[in-house]
């Protein structure tokens, strides 16, 4: 670890530009994901696709962002974090604009892949830039504000997405998001000063990247294709390639991913594991509840959005406070308490059915909202404070990869449950009972996973 007090203190203009651009990017990307959840039934109706296929609209984005986060994070450490942040926002902005004009679902999914590539550049650099600019005394608070921006986007997404989808059509979600992304490009390109390339001069590990990319592809494709034989085979292949990746990385002078961080840095390793498990256990909540509220309870997209925004509103309101607490107290213990609250909310959702009152679902979302608020920013603070400056982007990218892999695992849990109980059929009154069973099974598995994650999260406090 390095002495933070000896680092350069940046002026307020640089700090503000970094914080504003990072927060706009965080808001716009989270807004996109949460607003699309509400729009899925309308998209499915326009393109005539099943609920299982709708999952690929989210899967394709997560897939590409997971594949490229680590390589782009390493490139940013070598050649400049601002450069890759700006490029990623430009790619994300242009692909969002192009999605407004799609005429078929194949092109839709292709553009979501491109969005994921742009997003992977931003995920690996935004938090790294904030950590580079703000010192250790301010870090938790700033990371809490950035997380609050994420959750503000998640809050606004269901509500505004529902209004836009119901009154103007789902394409206006992408149109609105394009304008927000353009603002982030402006601040990053013209107001942010500095590049932050502490690994400048080191070589880029192309071999490791070429092993990592297909490994992540087959891992996530396999997860999303379970329980089919093809999915199982792809999952095994992905795991084998990632094992090979770990072996190769230990033998390279300047690896794309410094594996010593996982094997010799307990805080870094267990904080990343906690992130993986937490997102895996909770990511399917919005996807499944959006379908449940609209198909089972008969809610409009706008009404469903109002219910779903309860969780991110709680997250938005309390994440900054949790971040400040992590500057004063052990961030690992705070994050572990957050996982416990998430587990409580997931256990409540195991028991929902066609007769469940909406206030019960809302109460479960409140618990999950508090869980996320007290997990995300303290956990990020723990990760970023455990590494040296030259590894900030790769540490952020590693955490982002764990988040996306966890999200993909969570979505796979939901899609697998749907596949087992209703197959590829559309959700209709005739199979509504099977759909409810699928939702209950998915939440049961998610709750069990989250409870397991609490014990993994607590391990970092014992090292």
C-alpha positions as CSV (number, residue, x, y, z in Angstrom):
1,X,0.0,0.0,0.0
2,X,1.1,3.6,-0.6
3,X,0.9,6.7,1.5
4,X,-2.1,8.6,0.3
5,X,-0.9,11.8,2.0
6,X,2.0,12.1,-0.4
7,X,-0.2,12.1,-3.5
8,X,-0.9,15.1,-5.6
9,X,-4.0,17.0,-4.5
10,X,-6.2,18.0,-7.5
11,X,-8.0,21.3,-7.7
12,X,-11.7,21.6,-7.3
13,X,-12.4,22.0,-11.0
14,X,-10.7,18.7,-11.9
15,X,-12.5,17.0,-9.0
16,X,-15.9,18.4,-10.0
17,X,-15.4,17.5,-13.7
18,X,-14.4,13.9,-12.8
19,X,-17.3,13.5,-10.4
20,X,-19.9,15.0,-12.7
21,X,-18.8,13.0,-15.8
22,X,-18.6,9.7,-13.8
23,X,-22.0,10.3,-12.2
24,X,-23.8,11.1,-15.5
25,X,-22.3,8.0,-17.0
26,X,-23.3,5.9,-14.0
27,X,-26.8,7.3,-14.1
28,X,-27.4,6.9,-17.8
29,X,-26.2,3.3,-18.0
30,X,-28.2,2.2,-15.0
31,X,-31.2,4.1,-16.3
32,X,-31.0,2.2,-19.6
33,X,-31.0,-1.2,-17.9
34,X,-33.9,-0.5,-15.4
35,X,-36.1,1.2,-18.0
36,X,-35.8,-1.6,-20.4
37,X,-37.0,-4.1,-17.8
38,X,-40.4,-2.3,-17.8
39,X,-40.4,-2.1,-21.6
40,X,-39.7,-5.8,-22.2
41,X,-43.4,-6.9,-22.6
42,X,-43.9,-4.1,-25.2
43,X,-40.7,-5.0,-27.0
44,X,-41.8,-8.7,-27.0
45,X,-45.2,-7.8,-28.4
46,X,-43.7,-5.7,-31.2
47,X,-41.1,-8.3,-32.3
48,X,-43.2,-11.3,-31.4
49,X,-40.7,-13.1,-29.2
50,X,-41.0,-15.3,-26.1
51,X,-40.1,-14.3,-22.5
52,X,-37.1,-16.5,-22.7
53,X,-35.8,-14.7,-25.8
54,X,-36.5,-11.3,-24.2
55,X,-33.8,-12.1,-21.6
56,X,-31.2,-12.0,-24.4
57,X,-31.8,-8.2,-24.7
58,X,-30.2,-7.9,-21.3
59,X,-27.9,-10.9,-21.7
60,X,-26.2,-9.6,-24.9
61,X,-25.2,-6.3,-23.2
62,X,-23.9,-8.1,-20.1
63,X,-22.0,-10.6,-22.2
64,X,-20.0,-8.1,-24.2
65,X,-19.3,-5.8,-21.2
66,X,-18.0,-8.8,-19.2
67,X,-15.7,-9.9,-22.0
68,X,-14.0,-6.6,-22.5
69,X,-13.9,-5.0,-19.0
70,X,-10.6,-6.5,-17.9
71,X,-8.6,-5.9,-21.2
72,X,-9.9,-2.3,-21.5
73,X,-9.2,-1.7,-17.8
74,X,-5.6,-2.8,-18.3
75,X,-5.3,-0.6,-21.5
76,X,-6.6,2.3,-19.5
77,X,-4.0,1.9,-16.8
78,X,-1.3,1.9,-19.5
79,X,-2.5,4.6,-22.0
80,X,-4.8,6.8,-19.9
81,X,-8.1,6.4,-18.0
82,X,-9.8,9.5,-19.4
83,X,-9.0,8.5,-23.0
84,X,-10.8,5.1,-22.6
85,X,-13.6,6.6,-20.5
86,X,-14.4,9.1,-23.2
87,X,-14.1,6.6,-26.0
88,X,-16.5,4.3,-24.2
89,X,-19.1,7.0,-23.7
90,X,-18.9,7.9,-27.4
91,X,-19.5,4.3,-28.4
92,X,-22.4,3.9,-25.9
93,X,-24.0,7.2,-27.1
94,X,-23.9,6.4,-30.8
95,X,-25.2,2.8,-30.3
96,X,-28.0,4.1,-28.1
97,X,-29.0,6.5,-30.9
98,X,-28.9,3.8,-33.5
99,X,-31.2,1.6,-31.4
100,X,-33.9,4.1,-31.8
101,X,-34.2,3.1,-35.5
102,X,-34.0,-0.7,-35.2
103,X,-36.5,-2.7,-37.4
104,X,-35.8,-6.3,-36.1
105,X,-34.7,-8.0,-32.9
106,X,-31.4,-9.3,-34.4
107,X,-30.2,-5.7,-35.0
108,X,-31.5,-4.7,-31.6
109,X,-29.4,-7.4,-29.9
110,X,-26.4,-6.5,-32.1
111,X,-26.5,-2.9,-31.0
112,X,-26.9,-4.0,-27.3
113,X,-23.6,-5.9,-27.8
114,X,-22.0,-2.6,-29.1
115,X,-23.4,-0.8,-26.1
116,X,-21.8,-3.4,-23.9
117,X,-18.4,-2.8,-25.5
118,X,-18.7,0.9,-24.8
119,X,-20.0,0.3,-21.3
120,X,-17.0,-2.0,-20.5
121,X,-14.6,0.9,-21.1
122,X,-16.6,3.1,-18.8
123,X,-17.1,0.5,-16.0
124,X,-13.3,-0.1,-15.8
125,X,-12.4,3.6,-15.7
126,X,-15.1,5.7,-14.0
127,X,-14.5,4.5,-10.5
128,X,-10.7,4.3,-11.2
129,X,-10.7,8.0,-12.1
130,X,-12.6,9.0,-9.0
131,X,-10.2,7.0,-6.9
132,X,-7.2,8.7,-8.7
133,X,-8.6,12.2,-8.1
134,X,-10.0,12.0,-4.6
135,X,-7.8,11.1,-1.6
136,X,-8.6,8.3,1.0
137,X,-10.4,10.8,3.3
138,X,-12.9,11.6,0.6
139,X,-13.1,8.3,-1.2
140,X,-16.0,6.6,0.5
141,X,-18.2,9.7,0.3
142,X,-17.4,10.2,-3.4
143,X,-17.9,6.5,-4.2
144,X,-21.2,6.7,-2.3
145,X,-22.3,9.7,-4.5
146,X,-21.4,7.7,-7.6
147,X,-23.4,4.7,-6.4
148,X,-26.2,7.1,-5.6
149,X,-26.1,8.2,-9.3
150,X,-26.4,4.5,-10.3
151,X,-29.4,4.0,-8.0
152,X,-31.0,7.3,-9.1
153,X,-30.8,5.9,-12.7
154,X,-32.3,2.7,-11.4
155,X,-35.1,4.6,-9.7
156,X,-35.9,6.9,-12.6
157,X,-35.7,4.0,-15.1
158,X,-38.9,2.1,-14.2
159,X,-40.9,5.2,-13.7
160,X,-39.8,7.2,-16.8
161,X,-39.4,4.0,-18.8
162,X,-43.0,3.1,-18.0
163,X,-44.3,6.6,-18.9
164,X,-42.3,6.7,-22.2
165,X,-43.2,3.1,-23.1
166,X,-46.9,3.6,-22.4
167,X,-47.3,7.0,-24.0
168,X,-44.7,7.2,-26.7
169,X,-43.1,3.8,-27.2
170,X,-40.0,2.1,-25.9
171,X,-37.7,3.7,-28.5
172,X,-37.9,7.0,-26.6
173,X,-36.0,5.3,-23.8
174,X,-33.0,5.2,-26.1
175,X,-33.6,8.7,-27.4
176,X,-33.6,10.1,-23.9
177,X,-30.5,8.1,-22.9
178,X,-28.6,9.4,-25.9
179,X,-28.9,13.0,-24.7
180,X,-27.7,12.1,-21.2
181,X,-24.7,10.2,-22.6
182,X,-23.8,13.2,-24.8
183,X,-23.5,15.3,-21.7
184,X,-21.1,12.9,-20.1
185,X,-19.0,12.9,-23.3
186,X,-18.8,16.7,-23.2
187,X,-17.5,16.8,-19.6
188,X,-15.0,14.0,-20.1
189,X,-13.6,15.4,-23.4
190,X,-13.5,19.1,-22.6
191,X,-13.7,19.6,-18.8
192,X,-11.8,16.7,-17.3
193,X,-8.0,17.4,-17.1
194,X,-5.5,14.5,-16.7
195,X,-5.0,11.0,-18.1
196,X,-4.0,8.9,-15.1
197,X,-1.8,6.3,-16.7
198,X,0.4,5.0,-13.8
199,X,1.2,1.8,-15.7
200,X,2.5,3.7,-18.7
201,X,5.4,2.0,-20.5
202,X,4.3,-1.5,-19.5
203,X,3.4,-3.9,-22.2
204,X,-0.2,-5.1,-22.9
205,X,-0.8,-8.8,-22.4
206,X,-2.5,-9.8,-25.7
207,X,-2.1,-13.6,-25.0
208,X,-4.0,-13.4,-21.7
209,X,-6.7,-11.2,-23.2
210,X,-7.2,-13.7,-26.1
211,X,-7.8,-16.5,-23.5
212,X,-9.9,-14.4,-21.2
213,X,-12.3,-13.1,-23.8
214,X,-13.6,-16.6,-25.0
215,X,-13.4,-17.9,-21.5
216,X,-15.9,-15.2,-20.3
217,X,-18.0,-15.7,-23.5
218,X,-18.5,-19.4,-22.9
219,X,-19.0,-19.0,-19.2
220,X,-21.7,-16.4,-19.6
221,X,-23.3,-18.0,-22.7
222,X,-23.3,-21.3,-20.8
223,X,-25.0,-19.7,-17.7
224,X,-27.6,-18.1,-19.9
225,X,-28.3,-21.4,-21.8
226,X,-28.8,-23.7,-18.8
227,X,-30.2,-26.2,-18.3
228,X,-29.6,-27.3,-21.9
229,X,-26.7,-29.7,-22.8
230,X,-25.3,-26.9,-25.0
231,X,-25.3,-24.6,-22.0
232,X,-23.6,-27.1,-19.7
233,X,-20.9,-27.8,-22.3
234,X,-20.3,-24.1,-22.9
235,X,-20.1,-23.5,-19.1
236,X,-17.5,-26.2,-18.7
237,X,-15.4,-24.9,-21.6
238,X,-15.6,-21.4,-20.2
239,X,-14.4,-22.6,-16.7
240,X,-11.5,-24.5,-18.3
241,X,-10.4,-21.5,-20.4
242,X,-10.4,-19.3,-17.3
243,X,-8.3,-21.8,-15.4
244,X,-5.9,-21.7,-18.3
245,X,-6.0,-17.9,-18.1
246,X,-5.0,-17.9,-14.4
247,X,-2.1,-20.2,-15.1
248,X,-0.8,-18.1,-18.0
249,X,-1.2,-14.8,-16.0
250,X,1.2,-16.0,-13.3
251,X,3.9,-16.5,-15.9
252,X,3.6,-13.2,-17.7
253,X,5.7,-10.1,-16.5
254,X,2.9,-7.6,-17.1
255,X,-0.3,-9.6,-17.1
256,X,-3.7,-8.2,-18.2
257,X,-4.9,-9.2,-14.7
258,X,-2.6,-9.3,-11.7
259,X,-3.6,-12.6,-10.2
260,X,-1.5,-12.0,-7.1
261,X,-4.3,-9.6,-6.1
262,X,-6.6,-12.5,-5.7
263,X,-4.2,-14.9,-4.1
264,X,-2.2,-12.6,-1.8
265,X,-4.7,-9.8,-1.0
266,X,-7.5,-11.1,1.1
267,X,-9.5,-7.9,1.2
268,X,-9.4,-7.6,-2.6
269,X,-10.2,-11.3,-3.1
270,X,-13.1,-11.6,-0.7
271,X,-14.6,-8.2,-1.6
272,X,-14.7,-9.3,-5.2
273,X,-16.2,-12.7,-4.2
274,X,-18.9,-10.9,-2.2
275,X,-19.8,-8.7,-5.1
276,X,-20.1,-11.7,-7.4
277,X,-22.5,-13.5,-5.0
278,X,-24.5,-10.4,-4.1
279,X,-25.2,-9.5,-7.7
280,X,-25.9,-13.1,-8.6
281,X,-28.5,-13.5,-5.9
282,X,-30.3,-10.2,-6.6
283,X,-30.1,-9.2,-10.3
284,X,-33.1,-11.1,-11.5
285,X,-35.4,-9.3,-9.1
286,X,-36.4,-6.5,-11.4
287,X,-36.6,-8.8,-14.5
288,X,-38.9,-11.3,-12.7
289,X,-41.0,-8.8,-10.8
290,X,-41.6,-6.7,-14.0
291,X,-43.0,-9.8,-15.7
292,X,-44.9,-10.8,-12.5
293,X,-46.5,-7.4,-11.9
294,X,-47.6,-7.0,-15.5
295,X,-48.6,-10.5,-16.4
296,X,-49.9,-11.9,-13.1
297,X,-51.2,-8.7,-11.3
298,X,-52.3,-6.9,-14.5
299,X,-50.3,-3.7,-13.9
300,X,-49.6,-1.3,-16.7
301,X,-45.9,-0.6,-17.5
302,X,-46.2,2.7,-15.7
303,X,-47.7,1.1,-12.6
304,X,-45.2,-1.7,-12.5
305,X,-42.4,0.9,-12.8
306,X,-43.7,2.8,-9.8
307,X,-43.5,-0.4,-7.7
308,X,-40.1,-1.4,-9.0
309,X,-38.6,2.0,-8.3
310,X,-39.1,1.5,-4.5
311,X,-35.9,-0.5,-4.3
312,X,-33.5,2.0,-6.1
313,X,-35.1,5.0,-4.3
314,X,-34.0,3.4,-1.0
315,X,-30.6,2.7,-2.5
316,X,-30.2,6.2,-3.8
317,X,-31.2,7.8,-0.5
318,X,-28.9,5.8,1.8
319,X,-25.8,4.9,-0.4
320,X,-24.0,8.2,0.2
321,X,-24.4,7.8,4.0
322,X,-23.1,4.2,3.7
323,X,-20.2,5.4,1.7
324,X,-19.3,8.0,4.4
325,X,-19.6,5.4,7.1
326,X,-17.0,3.2,5.2
327,X,-14.5,6.1,5.5
328,X,-14.8,5.8,9.3
329,X,-15.5,2.2,10.0
330,X,-14.6,-1.2,8.5
331,X,-16.2,-1.2,5.0
332,X,-16.2,-5.0,4.9
333,X,-18.5,-5.3,8.0
334,X,-20.8,-2.6,6.6
335,X,-21.1,-4.5,3.3
336,X,-21.8,-7.8,5.1
337,X,-24.7,-6.2,7.0
338,X,-26.0,-5.0,3.6
339,X,-26.0,-8.6,2.2
340,X,-28.0,-9.7,5.3
341,X,-30.7,-7.2,4.5
342,X,-30.8,-8.3,0.8
343,X,-31.2,-11.9,1.9
344,X,-34.2,-11.0,4.1
345,X,-35.9,-9.3,1.1
346,X,-35.3,-12.2,-1.2
347,X,-36.7,-14.7,1.4
348,X,-39.9,-12.6,1.5
349,X,-40.2,-12.8,-2.3
350,X,-40.1,-16.7,-2.2
351,X,-43.7,-16.6,-1.0
352,X,-45.3,-14.3,-3.6
353,X,-48.3,-15.6,-5.6
354,X,-51.3,-14.3,-7.6
355,X,-53.0,-13.2,-4.4
356,X,-50.0,-11.4,-2.8
357,X,-50.9,-7.8,-2.0
358,X,-48.6,-5.2,-3.6
359,X,-47.5,-3.8,-0.2
360,X,-45.9,-7.1,0.6
361,X,-43.8,-7.0,-2.6
362,X,-43.0,-3.3,-1.8
363,X,-41.8,-4.3,1.7
364,X,-39.4,-6.9,0.2
365,X,-38.1,-4.3,-2.2
366,X,-37.4,-2.0,0.7
367,X,-35.3,-4.6,2.4
368,X,-33.3,-5.3,-0.8
369,X,-32.9,-1.5,-1.3
370,X,-31.3,-1.1,2.1
371,X,-29.2,-4.1,1.4
372,X,-27.8,-2.7,-1.8
373,X,-27.2,0.8,-0.2
374,X,-25.1,-0.7,2.6
375,X,-23.3,-3.1,0.3
376,X,-22.2,-1.4,-2.9
377,X,-20.2,1.7,-2.0
378,X,-18.5,0.2,1.2
379,X,-17.6,-2.9,-0.9
380,X,-16.2,-0.7,-3.7
381,X,-14.2,1.3,-1.2
382,X,-12.7,-1.8,0.3
383,X,-11.6,-3.0,-3.1
384,X,-10.1,0.3,-4.4
385,X,-8.4,1.0,-1.1
386,X,-6.7,-2.4,-1.1
387,X,-4.6,-1.8,-4.3
388,X,-1.9,0.5,-5.5
389,X,-2.6,3.5,-7.8
390,X,-1.2,1.8,-10.9
391,X,-3.8,-1.0,-10.5
392,X,-6.9,1.2,-10.1
393,X,-8.4,0.6,-13.5
394,X,-7.8,-3.1,-13.4
395,X,-9.1,-3.3,-9.9
396,X,-12.2,-1.4,-11.0
397,X,-12.5,-3.6,-14.0
398,X,-12.1,-6.8,-11.9
399,X,-14.9,-5.6,-9.6
400,X,-17.0,-4.7,-12.7
401,X,-16.4,-8.1,-14.2
402,X,-17.5,-9.8,-10.9
403,X,-20.6,-7.5,-10.9
404,X,-21.5,-8.4,-14.5
405,X,-20.8,-12.1,-14.1
406,X,-22.9,-12.0,-11.0
407,X,-25.7,-10.2,-12.8
408,X,-25.5,-12.7,-15.6
409,X,-25.6,-15.6,-13.1
410,X,-28.6,-14.0,-11.5
411,X,-30.3,-13.6,-14.9
412,X,-29.4,-17.2,-15.7
413,X,-31.2,-18.3,-12.5
414,X,-34.3,-16.5,-13.6
415,X,-34.1,-17.7,-17.2
416,X,-33.4,-21.3,-16.1
417,X,-36.4,-21.2,-13.9
418,X,-38.6,-20.0,-16.7
419,X,-37.1,-22.6,-19.1
420,X,-37.8,-25.4,-16.6
421,X,-41.4,-24.4,-15.8
422,X,-42.7,-22.9,-19.1
423,X,-40.1,-23.5,-21.7
424,X,-40.1,-21.2,-24.7
425,X,-43.8,-20.5,-24.5
426,X,-45.2,-17.0,-24.2
427,X,-46.6,-16.1,-20.8
428,X,-50.4,-16.6,-21.0
429,X,-53.3,-17.2,-18.6
430,X,-53.0,-21.0,-19.4
431,X,-49.5,-21.2,-18.0
432,X,-49.7,-18.6,-15.3
433,X,-49.5,-21.1,-12.5
434,X,-46.3,-22.5,-13.9
435,X,-44.9,-19.0,-14.3
436,X,-45.5,-18.2,-10.6
437,X,-43.8,-21.5,-9.6
438,X,-40.8,-20.4,-11.8
439,X,-40.6,-17.0,-10.0
440,X,-40.8,-18.7,-6.6
441,X,-38.1,-21.2,-7.4
442,X,-35.8,-18.5,-8.7
443,X,-36.2,-16.4,-5.6
444,X,-35.6,-19.4,-3.4
445,X,-32.3,-20.2,-5.0
446,X,-31.3,-16.5,-5.0
447,X,-32.0,-16.3,-1.2
448,X,-30.0,-19.4,-0.5
449,X,-27.1,-18.0,-2.5
450,X,-27.2,-14.6,-0.8
451,X,-27.1,-16.2,2.7
452,X,-24.0,-18.1,1.6
453,X,-22.5,-14.9,0.5
454,X,-22.8,-13.3,3.9
455,X,-20.3,-15.8,5.3
456,X,-18.0,-15.2,2.4
457,X,-18.2,-11.5,2.9
458,X,-17.3,-11.8,6.6
459,X,-14.1,-13.7,5.8
460,X,-12.3,-10.5,4.7
461,X,-12.7,-9.2,8.2
462,X,-10.8,-12.1,9.7
463,X,-7.6,-11.7,7.5
